[in-house]
Amino acid sequence: METASRNTTWKGGHLLEDEKWLGRFMLAPAIIYIAALVGLPFLLAIYYSLSDITVGSRSLNFVGLDNFRHIVDSGTFWRSLRNTLVFTLVSQLLVVVLGTILAMALYKNFRGKWLVRFLILLPWVAPISLGSIGWLWIFDPVYSVINWTGRALGIFGPTTWPIWLGQPNLAMASVIMVDVWRLLPFSTVIILAGLSSIPQDIHDAAAVDGIGFWRRLFQITVPLLMPIMLVALLFGIVFTFTDMIVIYVLTRGGPYDTTQVLASLSFFTGIQGGDLAEGAAISLFLFPLLVAVAILFLTLARRTEVT
């Protein structure tokens, strides 16, 4: 009995000493987590999208691709897809540009640097639902601090009073502004880490050669940061594509579906509307788009790496 126990212990220790098995053991918790939290709901969404299931119904019949055909024939779906692309691309372009500027400013040494970093990280640390409620007050049609400040500074005339969440163009600009506010700290931290990884010798050599700021920025800093910037942009696109909290709290997709995105449309159709099958089918349209974006950006990031 004692010998068998020793043999079992020895075999387990031998497996852990093998790099191949050790790697599998180390990856197992992450794989199980992803399979349980992402894989099962994804398979369930595929199953629901091919059925006629609704909220409160106990029956489930196979309908094939009827839900997808109905979605493609819907004008609301195509409007939501266009809004998703505009919302994501414009906000993430601003996030990367502003994040790069902010990271370069924070890279310099100055008094109170830790406090500035802390304040910049607050939007990312705070729950996005609470932050969106705060912005809802800022955009209030009666008590908007933006409108009252603009009126006090003379920016808005006596007859000008923007309804930020009630006018189509202003509503889209407002949700983009909130998304930029939310994701800017995350992008800044990633780009700041990339700046810190650039050897100081390169900057010193450029200074000795008399290279100016703008030339050094676009010929040295940006090319070396490009892989990091692409990774930050990829994460931002994934977060924006799949998140509906900003839209849900601020506009509920309005006015007239001008801020409706695929994630919010899926929620309103499947959960609030009760049509789980069609809601699941709408959500599945996000998957091929995100896979294509991930492959594209990871390929570009690998090609732009400087060895």
Beta strands, then each sheet from edge to edge (+ up, - down):
end
